[in-house]
Amino acid sequence: MPIDRELLERIVNTPGIPGFEDEVQDVAAEALDPVCDEVSRDRVGNVIGLKRATKRPGTGRAAKIVLAAHVDEIGMMVKHIDDRGFVKCEPVGGLNAKVLVSQPVRVHGKETLRGVIAPDFRPDQGDKVPRIQDMRVDLALPADRVKELVTVGDVVTFDQDLVDLNADVFMGRNFDDRIGTYCLVEAMRRLGEVSVDVYAVSSVQEEVGVRGMPPAAFAIEPDLGLAIDGSLTWGPYFGETEYNCALGGGVGIYIMDNLTIGDRRVVAHLLDLCQGRGIAHQRNIGGGTDASAIQRTARGALTTTVGAPVRYMHSTVQLCHRDDMEATSQLLVAFAETAHELAEACQR
């Protein structure tokens, strides 16, 4: 199925660093509204869509499943403006200083201003990369104008919108995890009658310690769940011994990450679905995700993470293959359609 380019652009291009996700959550809520029975937001900003079971199991209540993708992106926050109008920033989320030098940015003050992270050409610095806190954003405006439009606490995002790198691969600044958000919405669009209550969660503040998902998981108390996040890929500086997934190789199925050991029954079920339905897939061991919050809520839930491989995560030039996005959406639909079988099997 072709990518909905308009929806993907809106999801990827709308700013939303941790704690400031309102604008992009408006996009997520609007996209989920036509395909869910109800859509709400909780106090911390999570968007929660619910599609109720239409085919009830023979006995007992319908199981509850969560499909969760975090919507926040890494970025920065204004910390100080000096007397020449240069802006000092604090990182928000896991930024690597190596990827920031000379990058274009947008400062979201009273107006959205475009600027650049100034390169440091002082001879005594050599090839050293400065700390993020020592970098300066140059808005190319007089100091008094900068101080009129920008203040401490304003949000800074990277000035990189969605690009077709080639016929198969997209590039963007925040595919971790806006690709997951897109796949979540696309899966809910395709989902027909189900025998479980499906909760689609566009979560907040994952990049600063999985802060948003715990309240949503606590309120839902799911039986089963999948976090949707980027799968780590090998590339020019990392081989297959460091990372497991290849761009274009299919949806990544997490066996384990830094916060969660995937439930073996869920992992086996996902692998069976992929094999039975011809969904391209790869086994992945990755970084921490919202699965940790899903797994440890209330009495516990069976969970792991799935997601399209994203090359160069936590940089400004993240890459993702359209076939991997399609495989991810297909697996999410297949999981929701068959989750009642897994729930019943785990109760026996």
The 8 nearest C-alpha neighbors of each residue, nearest first, counted from 0:
[[1, 2, 325, 3, 322, 329, 321, 328],
 [2, 0, 3, 325, 4, 321, 322, 324],
 [1, 3, 4, 0, 321, 7, 325, 324],
 [4, 2, 6, 5, 7, 1, 185, 8],
 [3, 5, 7, 6, 2, 8, 1, 9],
 [4, 6, 8, 7, 3, 9, 10, 2],
 [7, 5, 9, 8, 4, 3, 10, 181],
 [6, 8, 4, 10, 5, 9, 11, 3],
 [9, 7, 11, 5, 6, 10, 12, 4],
 [8, 10, 6, 12, 7, 11, 13, 5],
 [9, 11, 7, 8, 12, 13, 6, 177],
 [12, 10, 8, 9, 177, 13, 7, 161],
 [11, 13, 160, 9, 8, 10, 14, 161],
 [12, 14, 23, 11, 10, 9, 15, 22],
 [15, 13, 12, 23, 16, 156, 22, 20],
 [14, 16, 20, 19, 71, 23, 72, 17],
 [15, 17, 72, 71, 19, 73, 74, 20],
 [18, 16, 204, 71, 19, 20, 203, 15],
 [17, 19, 20, 204, 16, 203, 15, 71],
 [20, 18, 15, 16, 17, 21, 22, 154],
 [19, 21, 15, 23, 22, 18, 24, 16],
 [22, 20, 24, 23, 19, 25, 15, 44],
 [23, 21, 25, 24, 20, 15, 13, 26],
 [22, 24, 26, 25, 13, 20, 21, 15],
 [25, 23, 27, 21, 26, 22, 20, 28],
 [24, 26, 28, 22, 23, 27, 29, 21],
 [25, 27, 23, 24, 29, 28, 30, 10],
 [28, 26, 24, 30, 29, 25, 31, 23],
 [29, 27, 31, 25, 30, 26, 32, 24],
 [28, 30, 26, 32, 27, 31, 25, 33],
 [31, 29, 27, 28, 32, 26, 184, 33],
 [32, 30, 28, 34, 29, 33, 35, 27],
 [31, 33, 29, 35, 34, 30, 28, 38],
 [34, 32, 31, 35, 30, 29, 36, 188],
 [33, 35, 31, 32, 188, 187, 36, 50],
 [36, 34, 50, 37, 49, 32, 48, 33],
 [35, 37, 50, 49, 51, 34, 38, 48],
 [38, 36, 35, 49, 48, 39, 32, 50],
 [37, 39, 48, 47, 32, 49, 35, 28],
 [40, 38, 47, 46, 48, 37, 41, 28],
 [41, 39, 46, 45, 44, 47, 42, 38],
 [40, 42, 44, 45, 43, 39, 46, 215],
 [41, 43, 44, 40, 45, 214, 215, 211],
 [42, 44, 41, 45, 211, 203, 214, 40],
 [43, 45, 41, 42, 40, 46, 203, 21],
 [44, 46, 202, 40, 41, 203, 201, 43],
 [45, 47, 40, 201, 200, 39, 28, 44],
 [48, 46, 200, 39, 38, 199, 40, 45],
 [47, 49, 38, 199, 198, 37, 35, 200],
 [50, 48, 198, 35, 37, 197, 36, 51],
 [49, 51, 35, 197, 36, 196, 198, 52],
 [52, 50, 196, 49, 53, 197, 36, 195],
 [51, 53, 195, 196, 194, 193, 54, 55],
 [52, 54, 192, 193, 194, 55, 51, 195],
 [55, 53, 194, 52, 193, 56, 192, 195],
 [54, 56, 194, 61, 53, 52, 57, 60],
 [57, 55, 58, 61, 194, 54, 59, 60],
 [56, 58, 55, 59, 60, 54, 61, 194],
 [59, 57, 56, 60, 55, 61, 343, 62],
 [58, 60, 61, 56, 57, 55, 62, 343],
 [61, 59, 62, 58, 56, 55, 195, 57],
 [60, 62, 195, 55, 56, 196, 63, 194],
 [61, 63, 195, 222, 196, 60, 339, 64],
 [64, 62, 196, 221, 222, 195, 197, 61],
 [65, 63, 223, 224, 197, 221, 222, 198],
 [66, 64, 224, 198, 199, 197, 67, 225],
 [65, 67, 199, 225, 224, 226, 200, 198],
 [68, 66, 200, 226, 227, 201, 199, 65],
 [69, 67, 227, 201, 180, 179, 226, 202],
 [70, 68, 202, 201, 203, 71, 176, 205],
 [69, 71, 203, 202, 177, 201, 176, 180],
 [72, 70, 16, 17, 15, 203, 69, 204],
 [73, 71, 16, 173, 15, 74, 17, 70],
 [72, 74, 92, 16, 91, 93, 94, 206],
 [75, 73, 156, 91, 16, 155, 90, 72],
 [74, 76, 90, 155, 91, 89, 88, 154],
 [75, 77, 154, 89, 88, 155, 152, 153],
 [76, 78, 88, 151, 152, 153, 79, 87],
 [77, 79, 88, 151, 87, 89, 76, 152],
 [78, 80, 87, 86, 77, 151, 81, 88],
 [81, 79, 86, 85, 84, 87, 82, 146],
 [80, 82, 84, 83, 85, 79, 86, 87],
 [81, 83, 84, 142, 80, 85, 143, 146],
 [84, 82, 142, 81, 85, 141, 80, 143],
 [142, 85, 83, 81, 82, 145, 80, 141],
 [84, 86, 137, 81, 80, 136, 83, 135],
 [87, 85, 80, 136, 135, 79, 84, 88],
 [86, 88, 79, 135, 78, 77, 80, 134],
 [89, 87, 77, 78, 76, 132, 75, 86],
 [88, 90, 76, 75, 132, 78, 77, 91],
 [91, 89, 75, 74, 92, 76, 94, 88],
 [92, 90, 75, 74, 73, 89, 76, 93],
 [93, 91, 73, 206, 207, 94, 90, 74],
 [92, 94, 73, 95, 313, 91, 206, 90],
 [95, 93, 92, 313, 96, 90, 73, 74],
 [94, 96, 97, 98, 93, 99, 313, 314],
 [95, 97, 99, 98, 131, 130, 94, 128],
 [98, 96, 95, 99, 128, 100, 129, 94],
 [97, 99, 96, 314, 95, 100, 315, 102],
 [100, 98, 102, 96, 97, 101, 116, 95],
 [99, 101, 102, 118, 116, 98, 117, 97],
 [102, 100, 116, 118, 117, 115, 99, 103],
 [101, 103, 99, 116, 100, 115, 104, 157],
 [104, 102, 115, 158, 114, 157, 116, 101],
 [105, 103, 157, 158, 114, 115, 156, 113],
 [104, 106, 113, 156, 112, 155, 158, 157],
 [105, 107, 155, 112, 111, 108, 154, 113],
 [106, 108, 111, 154, 153, 155, 110, 105],
 [109, 107, 149, 110, 153, 148, 111, 106],
 [110, 108, 148, 149, 111, 107, 147, 150],
 [109, 111, 108, 112, 107, 148, 106, 149],
 [110, 112, 107, 106, 108, 105, 113, 109],
 [113, 111, 106, 105, 110, 107, 114, 138],
 [114, 112, 105, 104, 138, 106, 111, 115],
 [113, 115, 138, 104, 137, 103, 105, 136],
 [116, 114, 103, 137, 136, 104, 102, 117],
 [115, 117, 136, 101, 102, 135, 100, 137],
 [116, 118, 101, 135, 115, 136, 137, 119],
 [119, 117, 101, 100, 120, 116, 134, 135],
 [118, 120, 121, 117, 124, 129, 100, 134],
 [119, 121, 118, 122, 124, 125, 123, 126],
 [120, 122, 124, 123, 119, 125, 118, 126],
 [123, 121, 124, 125, 120, 119, 126, 127],
 [122, 124, 121, 125, 120, 126, 127, 119],
 [125, 123, 122, 121, 127, 126, 120, 119],
 [124, 126, 127, 123, 122, 121, 120, 128],
 [127, 125, 124, 128, 120, 122, 123, 129],
 [126, 128, 125, 124, 129, 119, 123, 130],
 [127, 129, 97, 126, 130, 96, 100, 124],
 [130, 128, 133, 127, 131, 134, 96, 119],
 [129, 131, 133, 132, 96, 134, 128, 97],
 [130, 132, 134, 133, 96, 129, 90, 89],
 [131, 133, 130, 134, 89, 88, 87, 90],
 [134, 132, 130, 131, 129, 135, 87, 88],
 [135, 133, 131, 132, 87, 129, 130, 116],
 [136, 134, 87, 86, 116, 117, 85, 137],
 [137, 135, 116, 86, 115, 85, 117, 138],
 [136, 138, 115, 85, 114, 139, 117, 116],
 [137, 139, 114, 140, 136, 113, 115, 112],
 [140, 138, 137, 141, 114, 84, 85, 115],
 [139, 141, 138, 145, 142, 144, 84, 137],
 [142, 140, 144, 143, 84, 145, 139, 83],
 [84, 143, 141, 145, 83, 144, 146, 82],
 [142, 144, 146, 145, 141, 147, 84, 140],
 [143, 145, 147, 141, 142, 146, 148, 140],
 [146, 144, 142, 148, 147, 143, 149, 84],
 [147, 145, 143, 149, 144, 148, 142, 150],
 [146, 148, 144, 145, 149, 143, 150, 109],
 [149, 147, 109, 145, 146, 108, 144, 110],
 [150, 148, 108, 146, 145, 147, 109, 153],
 [151, 149, 153, 152, 146, 108, 148, 77],
 [150, 152, 77, 78, 153, 79, 149, 76],
 [153, 151, 77, 76, 150, 154, 78, 149],
 [154, 152, 77, 108, 76, 151, 150, 107],
 [153, 155, 76, 107, 106, 75, 152, 77],
 [154, 156, 106, 75, 76, 105, 74, 107],
 [157, 155, 74, 105, 104, 158, 75, 106],
 [156, 158, 104, 159, 105, 103, 172, 315],
 [157, 159, 104, 103, 105, 156, 160, 113],
 [160, 158, 172, 157, 171, 161, 315, 103],
 [159, 161, 12, 171, 162, 158, 172, 11],
 [160, 162, 171, 170, 8, 11, 12, 159],
 [161, 163, 170, 169, 164, 171, 160, 159],
 [164, 162, 169, 165, 170, 168, 166, 161],
 [163, 165, 169, 168, 162, 170, 166, 167],
 [166, 164, 163, 168, 167, 169, 162, 170],
 [165, 167, 168, 163, 164, 169, 321, 320],
 [168, 166, 165, 320, 321, 169, 322, 164],
 [167, 169, 320, 165, 319, 164, 321, 166],
 [168, 170, 163, 164, 319, 318, 162, 320],
 [169, 171, 318, 162, 317, 161, 164, 316],
 [172, 170, 161, 317, 316, 173, 160, 174],
 [171, 173, 315, 316, 159, 317, 174, 314],
 [174, 172, 175, 72, 171, 177, 176, 11],
 [173, 175, 177, 176, 178, 317, 171, 172],
 [176, 174, 173, 229, 177, 312, 228, 178],
 [175, 177, 174, 179, 178, 228, 69, 70],
 [176, 178, 180, 174, 179, 175, 11, 70],
 [179, 177, 174, 181, 176, 180, 182, 175],
 [180, 178, 182, 176, 177, 227, 68, 181],
 [181, 179, 177, 183, 68, 178, 182, 184],
 [180, 182, 178, 184, 179, 183, 185, 177],
 [183, 181, 185, 179, 328, 180, 184, 186],
 [184, 182, 180, 186, 181, 185, 179, 187],
 [185, 183, 187, 181, 186, 182, 188, 31],
 [184, 186, 182, 188, 187, 183, 181, 328],
 [187, 185, 328, 189, 183, 188, 184, 332],
 [186, 188, 190, 184, 189, 185, 183, 34],
 [189, 187, 185, 186, 34, 190, 184, 31],
 [190, 188, 186, 187, 191, 185, 332, 34],
 [189, 191, 187, 188, 332, 186, 192, 193],
 [190, 192, 193, 189, 336, 188, 187, 332],
 [193, 191, 53, 54, 190, 194, 52, 336],
 [192, 194, 52, 336, 195, 53, 54, 191],
 [193, 195, 54, 52, 55, 339, 53, 56],
 [196, 194, 52, 62, 61, 193, 63, 197],
 [195, 197, 51, 63, 52, 50, 64, 62],
 [198, 196, 50, 64, 49, 195, 65, 63],
 [197, 199, 49, 65, 48, 64, 66, 200],
 [200, 198, 48, 66, 47, 67, 65, 49],
 [201, 199, 67, 47, 202, 46, 66, 198],
 [202, 200, 46, 68, 69, 45, 70, 67],
 [201, 203, 69, 45, 200, 212, 211, 70],
 [202, 204, 211, 71, 69, 205, 45, 70],
 [205, 203, 17, 211, 210, 206, 207, 71],
 [206, 204, 209, 207, 208, 203, 210, 69],
 [205, 207, 92, 204, 208, 209, 73, 71],
 [208, 206, 92, 205, 204, 209, 210, 17],
 [207, 209, 210, 205, 206, 204, 92, 211],
 [210, 208, 205, 211, 289, 204, 207, 212],
 [211, 209, 204, 208, 205, 212, 213, 207],
 [212, 210, 203, 204, 202, 213, 209, 205],
 [211, 213, 215, 214, 202, 210, 292, 216],
 [212, 214, 292, 216, 215, 211, 217, 210],
 [215, 213, 217, 216, 212, 218, 211, 43],
 [216, 214, 218, 212, 217, 213, 219, 45],
 [215, 217, 213, 219, 218, 214, 293, 220],
 [218, 216, 214, 220, 215, 296, 219, 213],
 [217, 219, 215, 216, 220, 214, 213, 221],
 [218, 220, 216, 221, 217, 215, 63, 198],
 [221, 219, 217, 216, 218, 297, 296, 222],
 [222, 220, 63, 64, 223, 219, 300, 65],
 [221, 223, 300, 63, 64, 62, 301, 220],
 [224, 222, 64, 301, 300, 221, 302, 65],
 [223, 225, 65, 302, 64, 66, 301, 293],
 [226, 224, 66, 304, 303, 302, 65, 227],
 [225, 227, 304, 67, 290, 289, 66, 68],
 [228, 226, 68, 305, 306, 179, 304, 67],
 [227, 229, 306, 179, 176, 305, 226, 68],
 [228, 230, 306, 308, 309, 307, 175, 176],
 [229, 231, 308, 251, 306, 307, 309, 232],
 [230, 232, 308, 242, 285, 244, 309, 229],
 [233, 231, 244, 245, 310, 242, 308, 243],
 [232, 234, 242, 237, 238, 239, 245, 244],
 [233, 235, 237, 236, 238, 232, 310, 245],
 [236, 234, 237, 233, 238, 232, 310, 311],
 [235, 237, 234, 238, 233, 241, 239, 311],
 [238, 236, 233, 234, 235, 241, 239, 242],
 [239, 237, 233, 240, 241, 234, 242, 236],
 [238, 240, 242, 241, 243, 233, 237, 244],
 [239, 241, 238, 242, 243, 237, 233, 244],
 [242, 240, 239, 238, 237, 243, 233, 232],
 [243, 241, 233, 239, 232, 240, 231, 244],
 [242, 244, 239, 283, 232, 233, 241, 282],
 [243, 245, 232, 231, 242, 281, 233, 283],
 [246, 244, 248, 232, 247, 233, 308, 243],
 [245, 247, 248, 308, 320, 232, 244, 319],
 [246, 248, 320, 323, 249, 245, 322, 321],
 [247, 249, 245, 246, 280, 279, 281, 323],
 [250, 248, 280, 279, 323, 247, 326, 281],
 [249, 251, 280, 307, 327, 323, 306, 326],
 [250, 252, 281, 306, 305, 283, 230, 282],
 [251, 253, 305, 282, 283, 281, 304, 254],
 [254, 252, 283, 304, 255, 284, 305, 282],
 [253, 255, 261, 284, 283, 252, 260, 282],
 [256, 254, 260, 284, 261, 253, 259, 285],
 [255, 257, 285, 286, 259, 287, 284, 258],
 [256, 258, 287, 286, 259, 285, 255, 288],
 [259, 257, 287, 256, 291, 288, 260, 286],
 [260, 258, 291, 256, 255, 261, 257, 290],
 [259, 261, 255, 256, 262, 254, 258, 303],
 [260, 262, 303, 254, 255, 259, 302, 263],
 [261, 263, 265, 264, 302, 301, 303, 266],
 [262, 264, 266, 265, 267, 261, 254, 260],
 [265, 263, 267, 266, 262, 268, 341, 301],
 [264, 266, 268, 262, 267, 263, 269, 302],
 [265, 267, 263, 269, 268, 264, 270, 262],
 [266, 268, 270, 264, 265, 269, 263, 271],
 [267, 269, 265, 271, 266, 270, 264, 272],
 [270, 268, 272, 266, 271, 267, 265, 273],
 [269, 271, 267, 273, 272, 268, 274, 266],
 [272, 270, 268, 274, 269, 273, 275, 267],
 [273, 271, 269, 275, 270, 274, 276, 268],
 [274, 272, 278, 270, 276, 271, 275, 277],
 [273, 275, 271, 277, 272, 276, 270, 278],
 [274, 276, 272, 273, 277, 271, 278, 270],
 [277, 275, 273, 278, 274, 272, 271, 333],
 [276, 278, 274, 273, 275, 279, 272, 280],
 [279, 277, 273, 276, 326, 280, 274, 330],
 [280, 278, 249, 326, 277, 250, 248, 273],
 [279, 281, 249, 250, 251, 278, 248, 273],
 [282, 280, 251, 250, 252, 249, 244, 283],
 [283, 281, 252, 251, 253, 254, 243, 280],
 [282, 284, 253, 252, 251, 243, 254, 285],
 [285, 283, 255, 253, 256, 254, 243, 282],
 [284, 286, 256, 231, 283, 230, 255, 253],
 [285, 287, 256, 257, 288, 284, 258, 231],
 [286, 288, 257, 258, 256, 285, 259, 289],
 [289, 287, 290, 291, 286, 226, 228, 209],
 [288, 290, 291, 292, 226, 209, 212, 293],
 [291, 289, 293, 226, 288, 292, 303, 294],
 [290, 292, 294, 289, 259, 293, 258, 295],
 [293, 291, 213, 295, 290, 294, 289, 212],
 [294, 292, 290, 291, 216, 295, 296, 300],
 [295, 293, 300, 291, 299, 292, 302, 296],
 [296, 294, 299, 292, 293, 291, 297, 300],
 [295, 297, 299, 217, 293, 294, 216, 292],
 [296, 298, 299, 220, 217, 295, 300, 216],
 [299, 297, 296, 300, 295, 220, 222, 294],
 [298, 300, 295, 296, 294, 297, 301, 222],
 [301, 299, 294, 222, 223, 221, 302, 293],
 [302, 300, 223, 262, 294, 224, 222, 265],
 [301, 303, 224, 225, 262, 223, 294, 261],
 [302, 304, 261, 225, 290, 262, 253, 226],
 [305, 303, 226, 253, 225, 227, 290, 252],
 [306, 304, 252, 227, 251, 253, 228, 226],
 [305, 307, 228, 229, 227, 251, 250, 230],
 [306, 308, 250, 323, 229, 324, 230, 251],
 [307, 309, 230, 229, 231, 246, 232, 251],
 [310, 308, 319, 229, 318, 230, 312, 231],
 [309, 311, 318, 232, 317, 312, 308, 319],
 [312, 310, 317, 314, 313, 309, 316, 318],
 [311, 313, 314, 317, 310, 309, 175, 174],
 [314, 312, 94, 311, 93, 315, 73, 175],
 [313, 315, 312, 316, 311, 98, 317, 172],
 [314, 316, 172, 317, 171, 157, 159, 313],
 [317, 315, 172, 314, 171, 170, 318, 311],
 [316, 318, 311, 171, 170, 310, 312, 172],
 [317, 319, 170, 310, 309, 169, 316, 168],
 [320, 318, 309, 169, 168, 308, 321, 310],
 [321, 319, 168, 247, 323, 322, 167, 246],
 [320, 322, 324, 323, 167, 168, 325, 319],
 [323, 321, 325, 324, 320, 247, 326, 249],
 [324, 322, 249, 326, 307, 325, 250, 321],
 [325, 323, 321, 327, 322, 326, 307, 328],
 [324, 326, 322, 328, 323, 327, 329, 321],
 [327, 325, 323, 329, 324, 250, 328, 278],
 [328, 326, 250, 324, 330, 325, 329, 306],
 [329, 327, 186, 182, 325, 331, 330, 326],
 [330, 328, 326, 332, 327, 331, 325, 333],
 [331, 329, 333, 327, 332, 328, 334, 326],
 [330, 332, 334, 328, 333, 329, 186, 335],
 [333, 331, 335, 329, 330, 334, 186, 190],
 [334, 332, 330, 336, 331, 335, 329, 337],
 [333, 335, 331, 337, 332, 336, 338, 330],
 [334, 336, 332, 338, 337, 333, 331, 193],
 [337, 335, 333, 334, 193, 338, 332, 194],
 [336, 338, 334, 339, 335, 340, 333, 341],
 [339, 337, 341, 335, 340, 334, 336, 342],
 [340, 338, 342, 341, 337, 195, 343, 194],
 [339, 341, 343, 338, 342, 337, 344, 345],
 [340, 342, 344, 338, 339, 343, 345, 337],
 [343, 341, 339, 345, 340, 344, 338, 346],
 [344, 342, 346, 340, 345, 341, 339, 347],
 [345, 343, 341, 347, 346, 342, 340, 339],
 [344, 346, 342, 343, 347, 341, 264, 340],
 [347, 345, 343, 344, 342, 341, 340, 222],
 [346, 344, 345, 343, 342, 341, 340, 339]]
